[in-house]
Amino acid sequence: MTMTDNTVDYIAAADNSSEGNGIADEKYFATSDNTEQQEKHNISTNDSILEALNISKRFGDTIALKNVTLRLRRGTVHSLLGENGAGKSTLVKCIMGYYQPDEGQITVAGQEAEISRPQQAALAGIGMVYQHFTVIDNMTVLENIVLARPIIPRWVNWRNEAELITNKLKDLPFSFDLKQKVSSLSAGEKQKLEITKQLLLDTKILILDEPTSVLTPQEADFVLTELKRMANKLGLTVLMITHKFREVMQYSDDVTVLRKGQFVGSCSVTKTTPLLLSEMMMGEKMTVKPLQRKAWPNVSNKSFSVEKLSINNDRGLLAVKNIDLTVLAGEIVGIAGISGNGQSELVSGISGQRAIKSGSLAVDGKPFSPTRKNLQAAKVFCLPEEPLRNACVPNLSVAENMALRNFDLTSMSSGFGILSFSKIIQQAKSLILKFNVKTPSAFEPIGNLSGGNIQRAVLARELSNSVDVLIVANPCFGLDFSSIAYIRQQIMLARNDGAAVLLVSEDLEEVMQMSDRFFVMSNGEFIMESTPENADLVSIGQAMAGHMQRNAPRGEHNYEQAT
């Protein structure tokens, strides 16, 4: 199959020969000097419906935003880019009234707006769909829609509300059974309901935070196509926070880039490329080189396997249901699926962070229990999602975090069981250099690093020794183009060196690019298996949405669409 996003076929590497930051800033975008933004901002101010001007926000000693300007043109889709920690969420929370800017002002339709709480944002015509659902599962669709209003009447005439909303839905792209309980909706349907709630409020400016993370490929394209149509033809203005360059280039009219809490630049998407956008996010020039995949012969040894594995979620409900999986040495097996279908529980279970309800694990055919000691002995390593939360101690230094895997080994002691901090620092300096981790020093608290460099630091720790099994979960979410390319390259190198790699990702393009073969996971089960070469996006989308079912004994891979 052919992928449309030109970011998936290449690895980007930082060009360290360039000097300073802002290499692409002046050439391709407006300057980051806000004293000159009015003249050099590359988006017209003639038809701006919303302007966030010179916004600054501090949390204690931390500067989250510094003189950031954002302009949205009426009737356009505008993407907001920046790696994790760049200030995107802080900026939109200032616009929505969750935070009050320390400096700067927000204007709506040319008038300064005083927005001190979300209700005021709603009354000003600004609505937001958050990354996590805000719908109430045990209420109906109708009840959720009514409760979304900024001002709720004391008494509700539900019959009149149903009639009114039914008529309004005729003009919107998504339809619902108003009597249906939200708990029975799929993740994609819930996301469409979140968008519909805002559209029914006559929202003029719609902010979307990673809107396609819970959608199948077909749902994502449909939703973004409809929003772009409503923007270009009906005057809706959409601000979309995303990390997917394909969505930016295909559906956005304009794009703004933030880096380390500062405005970097804005422009029309017709005047840029994914590579240039990534340079803006990183502040350095990059070159591209092909991603190399080593050919491995079919081998019979099972490097990593699970059998009849079941795992509960935090509520005690079954999230992983009796699955079988084998990953051979020298291959990447991907697991694709919409968020919330058991992937997180699977990764935390097989990496020892969650109890396994039933089933077994094996490494090289031998029974395996994922304790710290056994993980070390079997050379099983893990790069979990959200590594700062799941794989780091934020207030500890980079050096100390890099030593979390081996600090208790004899090689890291100075004798008599006493830690050798000189060895910990020496190890960190070596890994920082080898994996190009950008940090002021090995003593810097790891929580102060950018998202990409936190990911590099954790990857350096996990790959610093010989690896037989590598478990990776959403390794590139929210990262810039360069960091994405580097992380994927390191995963591929581990595979080429003979590691069995399990890649769990909600980014289907990542699964398709990286995997030798992959499964689609839905409702805690593997619904289908394929290779990238034989993949059919329609069938994958149906499987991700739960619209396919098995029609064969376990271990075979014939499927039919559910009726």
C-alpha positions in Angstrom: 0.0 0.0 0.0 1.1 3.6 -0.5 1.2 5.9 2.4 0.4 9.6 1.7 2.5 11.2 4.4 6.0 11.8 3.2 7.2 11.7 6.8 7.0 7.9 7.0 9.5 6.8 4.5 12.6 8.6 5.8 14.7 9.0 8.9 15.6 12.6 9.8 18.8 13.4 11.6 19.8 16.7 13.1 22.5 18.6 11.2 24.9 19.5 14.0 27.1 21.4 11.7 24.6 24.3 11.7 25.1 27.0 14.3 22.5 28.2 16.8 18.8 27.7 16.9 16.2 29.2 14.7 17.8 28.0 11.4 14.5 27.7 9.7 12.8 30.4 11.8 13.8 33.4 9.8 13.9 31.7 6.4 10.5 30.1 6.4 8.4 31.7 9.2 7.9 34.8 11.2 10.6 35.7 13.6 10.2 34.6 17.2 11.0 38.2 18.3 7.5 39.3 19.4 8.3 43.0 19.0 8.3 42.4 15.3 5.4 39.8 15.1 2.9 42.4 13.8 4.9 43.0 10.7 6.4 39.5 10.2 3.6 37.2 11.2 2.9 35.3 8.0 -0.9 35.0 8.5 -3.1 37.9 7.5 -4.7 39.9 10.3 -7.4 41.3 8.1 -10.0 38.6 9.0 -8.8 37.3 12.3 -11.6 36.0 14.5 -9.4 35.3 17.5 -6.1 36.7 18.5 -4.0 35.7 21.5 -1.5 38.5 21.7 1.9 38.3 23.5 0.6 35.8 26.0 2.9 34.9 28.9 2.2 32.4 31.7 4.4 31.3 34.7 4.0 28.6 37.2 6.3 29.5 40.0 9.8 29.7 38.5 8.7 27.8 35.4 7.9 30.0 32.3 5.3 28.0 30.4 4.6 30.7 27.8 6.7 33.8 26.9 5.2 36.4 24.6 3.3 33.9 22.4 1.0 35.2 19.7 -1.6 33.2 17.9 -4.0 34.5 15.2 -6.9 32.5 13.8 -8.5 33.5 10.5 -12.3 33.2 10.2 -13.4 30.1 8.3 -10.1 28.2 8.4 -8.6 25.1 10.0 -5.4 26.1 11.9 -3.0 23.5 13.4 -0.9 24.2 16.5 2.3 22.2 16.5 5.0 21.7 19.1 6.5 18.8 20.9 5.4 17.8 24.4 6.0 20.6 26.8 6.1 23.3 24.1 3.2 25.2 25.7 0.3 24.2 23.4 -2.0 23.0 26.2 -1.2 26.0 28.4 -2.0 28.4 25.5 -5.4 26.9 24.8 -6.2 26.8 28.5 -5.5 30.5 28.6 -7.9 31.0 25.7 -10.5 28.8 27.4 -10.3 30.5 30.7 -8.8 27.7 32.7 -5.7 29.8 33.2 -5.3 33.5 33.4 -2.4 34.9 31.4 0.2 36.9 33.4 0.7 39.1 30.4 -1.0 39.7 27.0 -4.6 39.9 25.8 -7.1 37.8 23.9 -9.4 39.4 21.3 -12.5 37.8 19.7 -13.8 39.4 16.5 -11.6 42.4 17.1 -12.8 43.1 20.6 -10.8 42.4 23.8 -12.4 39.4 25.6 -12.3 38.9 29.4 -12.3 35.2 29.8 -11.8 34.1 33.4 -13.6 30.7 33.2 -14.8 28.3 30.5 -18.4 29.5 30.7 -17.3 32.9 29.5 -15.3 31.3 26.6 -18.5 29.4 25.6 -20.6 32.6 25.7 -17.9 34.2 23.5 -18.4 31.4 21.0 -15.3 29.4 21.9 -15.6 25.6 22.5 -13.1 22.9 23.1 -13.0 19.1 22.6 -10.5 17.7 25.0 -8.1 14.8 24.5 -10.0 12.8 27.1 -13.8 12.3 27.0 -16.0 14.6 29.1 -19.3 12.7 28.3 -21.1 11.0 31.1 -21.5 7.3 30.3 -24.6 6.5 32.3 -26.6 9.3 30.7 -28.2 9.4 27.3 -26.9 11.3 24.3 -29.7 13.9 24.7 -28.8 14.4 28.4 -25.1 14.9 27.6 -25.9 17.4 24.9 -28.1 19.5 27.2 -25.6 19.4 30.1 -22.9 20.8 27.8 -24.6 24.2 27.8 -22.8 27.0 29.7 -26.2 27.9 31.3 -28.5 25.0 32.2 -32.2 25.9 32.9 -33.6 24.8 36.3 -36.4 22.8 34.6 -35.8 21.0 31.3 -38.6 20.1 28.9 -37.0 16.9 27.5 -39.6 16.4 24.7 -39.0 19.9 23.4 -35.3 19.5 23.7 -35.3 16.3 21.8 -37.3 17.8 19.0 -35.1 20.9 18.8 -31.9 18.9 18.8 -33.2 16.4 16.2 -33.9 19.3 13.8 -30.5 20.8 14.4 -28.7 17.5 13.9 -30.1 17.5 10.3 -27.6 20.3 9.4 -24.6 18.6 11.1 -22.4 15.8 9.7 -23.0 13.3 12.6 -26.2 11.6 13.6 -27.2 10.0 16.9 -30.0 8.1 18.6 -30.8 10.7 21.3 -32.2 8.0 23.6 -29.0 5.8 23.5 -26.8 5.5 26.6 -23.4 7.0 25.9 -21.9 3.9 27.5 -23.0 1.9 24.5 -21.2 4.2 22.0 -17.8 3.3 20.5 -14.8 5.5 21.2 -15.2 7.0 17.7 -18.9 7.8 18.3 -18.1 9.4 21.6 -15.6 11.7 19.9 -18.1 12.6 17.3 -20.6 13.4 20.1 -18.0 15.6 21.8 -17.7 17.6 18.6 -21.4 17.7 18.1 -22.0 19.0 21.6 -19.9 22.1 20.7 -21.4 22.5 17.2 -24.9 22.5 18.7 -23.9 25.4 21.0 -23.3 27.5 17.9 -19.6 27.5 18.6 -17.8 29.8 16.2 -14.2 28.8 17.3 -13.7 25.1 17.9 -10.5 23.9 19.6 -9.6 20.3 19.2 -6.9 18.5 21.2 -5.5 15.5 19.4 -9.0 14.8 17.9 -8.2 11.7 15.9 -6.3 9.7 18.6 -9.5 7.6 19.2 -10.7 7.4 15.6 -10.1 4.7 12.9 -8.4 6.0 9.8 -11.7 6.2 8.0 -13.4 8.0 10.9 -10.4 10.4 11.1 -10.6 11.3 7.5 -14.4 11.7 7.6 -14.4 13.9 10.7 -11.5 16.2 9.5 -13.0 16.4 6.0 -16.4 17.5 7.4 -14.8 20.1 9.8 -12.8 21.5 6.9 -16.0 21.8 4.9 -17.8 23.5 7.7 -14.8 25.9 8.1 -14.4 26.8 4.5 -18.1 27.0 3.6 -19.9 27.8 6.8 -17.4 30.0 8.6 -16.5 27.7 11.4 -12.9 28.3 12.7 -11.0 25.3 13.9 -7.8 25.2 16.0 -6.4 21.7 16.0 -3.6 20.5 18.3 -2.0 17.5 16.6 1.3 15.7 16.2 0.4 14.1 12.9 2.0 16.0 10.0 -0.3 14.3 7.5 -3.3 15.9 9.1 -1.6 19.3 9.2 -0.7 19.1 5.5 -4.0 17.6 4.2 -6.6 19.4 6.3 -5.2 22.6 7.7 -5.1 26.0 6.1 -2.6 27.6 8.5 -0.1 26.3 11.0 1.6 27.8 14.1 4.7 26.3 15.8 5.7 26.7 19.4 9.0 25.7 21.0 9.9 25.7 24.7 7.0 28.0 25.5 7.8 30.5 22.8 6.3 31.5 19.4 8.4 30.3 16.6 6.3 31.1 13.5 3.1 30.9 11.5 2.3 30.4 7.9 0.0 28.8 5.3 0.5 25.1 4.9 1.0 25.7 1.2 4.3 27.5 2.0 5.9 24.7 4.1 6.6 21.0 4.4 6.7 18.4 7.2 10.5 18.7 7.3 10.5 22.4 7.6 7.9 22.2 10.3 10.0 19.8 12.2 13.0 22.1 11.9 10.9 24.8 13.5 9.9 22.5 16.3 13.5 21.5 17.0 15.3 24.8 16.1 17.8 23.0 13.9 18.3 21.9 10.4 17.9 18.3 9.4 18.7 16.0 6.6 16.9 12.8 5.6 18.2 9.2 5.0 16.4 6.0 4.4 15.3 3.7 7.2 17.2 0.4 6.7 15.5 -2.9 7.5 17.8 -6.0 7.6 16.4 -9.2 6.1 16.2 -12.1 8.6 15.6 -15.7 7.6 12.6 -17.4 9.1 13.6 -19.0 12.4 11.8 -21.4 14.6 12.9 -20.2 18.1 10.3 -18.2 19.9 12.1 -15.3 21.3 9.0 -13.9 23.2 5.5 -15.4 23.5 2.3 -15.0 25.5 -0.3 -17.7 25.7 -4.0 -17.3 26.7 -3.1 -14.1 28.5 -5.8 -12.1 30.4 -5.3 -8.9 32.3 -7.7 -6.7 34.3 -7.9 -2.9 34.1 -7.9 -0.6 37.0 -11.6 -1.1 37.7 -11.1 -4.9 37.9 -12.7 -5.5 34.5 -11.2 -7.7 31.8 -9.1 -5.6 29.5 -7.0 -8.2 27.8 -8.9 -11.3 26.9 -7.2 -14.7 26.4 -4.7 -13.6 23.7 -1.9 -15.5 22.1 1.2 -13.8 20.6 4.7 -14.8 19.4 7.5 -12.4 18.4 10.5 -14.0 16.8 14.1 -12.8 17.1 14.8 -10.1 14.4 11.3 -9.0 13.8 9.0 -6.2 14.8 5.4 -7.3 15.6 3.1 -4.3 15.8 -0.2 -3.9 17.6 -2.6 -1.3 16.2 -5.8 -0.1 17.7 -7.8 2.8 19.0 -6.8 3.9 22.5 -8.6 2.1 25.3 -8.9 -1.3 23.8 -6.5 -3.1 26.2 -3.2 -2.1 24.7 -2.0 -0.2 27.8 -3.0 -3.1 30.1 -1.2 -5.5 27.8 2.1 -3.5 27.9 2.0 -2.9 31.7 1.2 -6.6 32.3 4.0 -8.1 30.2 6.5 -5.5 31.6 5.7 -6.3 35.2 3.8 -3.2 36.1 0.4 -4.8 36.4 -0.8 -8.2 37.7 -1.6 -10.8 35.1 -5.0 -12.5 35.7 -4.3 -15.7 33.8 -2.1 -17.1 31.1 1.7 -17.3 30.7 4.7 -15.6 29.2 7.9 -17.2 27.8 11.3 -16.1 26.6 13.1 -18.5 24.3 10.5 -21.1 25.1 11.2 -20.9 28.9 8.5 -19.7 31.3 9.0 -16.1 32.3 7.7 -13.9 35.1 8.3 -10.2 34.6 10.0 -9.3 37.9 12.9 -6.8 37.9 15.4 -9.7 38.4 13.9 -11.8 35.6 13.6 -8.9 33.2 17.3 -8.2 33.7 18.4 -11.8 33.3 16.2 -12.4 30.2 17.4 -9.1 28.6 13.8 -7.8 28.3 13.6 -4.0 28.2 10.7 -1.6 27.8 10.0 1.9 26.5 6.5 2.7 27.9 4.2 5.4 26.8 4.5 8.7 28.6 8.0 7.9 29.8 8.3 10.8 32.2 5.3 9.5 34.1 5.9 5.7 33.6 9.6 5.3 33.3 11.3 8.2 35.1 11.5 10.0 38.4 11.1 13.6 37.2 13.0 15.3 40.1 16.0 13.0 39.8 18.9 13.9 37.5 19.3 12.5 34.0 22.3 10.4 35.3 20.2 8.9 38.1 17.3 8.1 35.8 19.7 6.4 33.4 21.0 4.3 36.2 17.6 3.0 37.3 18.1 -0.3 35.4 21.6 -1.1 36.8 22.3 0.9 39.9 22.1 -2.2 42.1 24.5 -4.2 40.1 28.1 -4.8 41.3 29.4 -2.9 38.3 27.9 0.3 39.6 29.1 0.0 43.2 32.3 1.2 44.8 32.5 -1.9 47.0 30.7 -3.1 50.1 27.3 -2.5 48.3 27.8 1.3 48.2 26.7 3.1 45.1 29.4 4.7 43.0 28.1 8.1 41.9 31.2 8.6 39.8 30.3 5.5 37.8 26.7 6.6 37.5 27.9 10.0 36.1 30.4 8.3 33.8 27.7 6.0 32.4 25.3 8.9 31.9 27.9 11.0 30.0 28.6 8.1 27.7 24.9 7.5 27.0 24.2 11.2 26.5 26.9 11.4 23.9 25.9 8.1 22.2 22.2 8.8 22.0 22.5 12.5 21.4 20.5 13.5 24.5 20.3 17.3 24.7 20.6 18.3 28.3 22.6 21.1 30.1 24.4 18.4 32.1 24.0 14.9 33.5 22.9 16.5 36.7 19.9 18.2 35.2 16.5 17.0 36.5 15.1 14.8 33.7 11.7 16.5 34.1 13.3 19.7 32.7 14.1 18.1 29.3 12.0 18.3 26.2 9.7 15.3 25.4 12.0 14.1 22.7 15.1 14.2 24.9 13.3 12.4 27.8 12.4 9.7 25.3 16.0 9.5 24.1 17.3 9.3 27.7 14.9 6.4 28.5 15.8 4.6 25.2 19.5 5.1 26.0 18.9 3.4 29.4 16.9 0.5 27.9 19.3 -0.1 24.9 22.6 0.5 26.7 23.2 -3.3 27.1 22.4 -6.3 25.0 18.7 -6.6 24.3 16.8 -9.8 23.4 13.3 -8.5 23.8 12.1 -4.8 23.4 8.6 -3.8 24.3 7.7 -0.3 23.0 4.4 1.6 23.5 3.5 4.8 21.6 7.1 5.8 21.4 6.7 8.9 19.3 3.5 10.4 20.5 3.8 14.2 20.7 7.4 14.3 19.5 8.9 16.4 16.7 9.9 15.0 13.3 13.6 14.6 14.2 12.9 12.8 17.5 10.4 10.6 15.8 12.9 9.7 13.2 15.7 9.0 15.7 13.5 6.9 18.0 12.3 4.8 15.1 15.8 4.3 13.9 16.9 3.0 17.2 14.0 0.6 17.4 14.9 -0.6 13.9 18.5 -1.1 14.8 17.5 -3.2 17.8 15.5 -5.4 15.5 18.3 -5.6 13.0 20.6 -6.7 15.8 18.3 -9.6 16.5 16.0 -8.4 19.2 12.3 -9.4 19.2 10.4 -6.1 19.2 6.8 -5.7 20.2 5.5 -2.3 19.0 2.2 -1.1 20.5 1.1 2.1 18.9 -2.1 4.1 18.3 -0.4 5.6 15.2 -1.4 3.3 12.4 1.2 4.8 10.0 3.9 4.1 12.6 2.8 0.4 12.8 2.7 0.1 9.0 6.1 1.6 8.6 7.9 -0.2 11.3 6.3 -3.7 11.6 7.2 -6.9 9.8 3.7 -8.0 10.7 1.0 -6.6 12.9 -2.2 -7.3 14.8 -5.3 -5.1 15.2 -6.5 -5.1 18.8 -10.1 -4.3 19.7 -12.0 -4.8 22.9 -9.1 -6.7 24.4 -8.7 -9.2 21.6 -6.7 -9.6 18.4 -9.2 -9.2 15.6 -6.9 -9.6 12.6 -3.3 -10.1 11.6 -1.6 -8.9 8.4 1.6 -7.7 7.0 2.1 -4.0 5.8 2.4 -5.3 2.2 -0.9 -7.0 2.3 -2.7 -4.5 4.5 -6.1 -3.2 3.5 -7.0 0.1 5.2 -10.8 -0.5 5.0 -10.5 -3.9 6.7 -8.1 -2.4 9.3 -10.5 0.4 10.0 -13.4 -2.0 10.4 -11.3 -4.2 12.8 -10.2 -1.2 14.8 -13.8 -0.1 15.2 -14.9 -3.6 16.3 -16.9 -4.3 13.1 -15.1 -7.5 12.3 -15.2 -10.9 14.1 -13.2 -14.1 13.9 -14.5 -16.9 11.8 -11.7 -19.4 12.5 -10.1 -21.3 15.3 -7.5 -19.4 17.3 -4.2 -19.2 15.5 -5.8 -18.9 12.0 -6.4 -15.6 10.4 -9.6 -15.7 8.4 -12.1 -13.1 9.3 -15.6 -11.9 8.2 -17.4 -8.7 8.8 -19.8 -8.8 11.6 -23.5 -8.5 10.6 
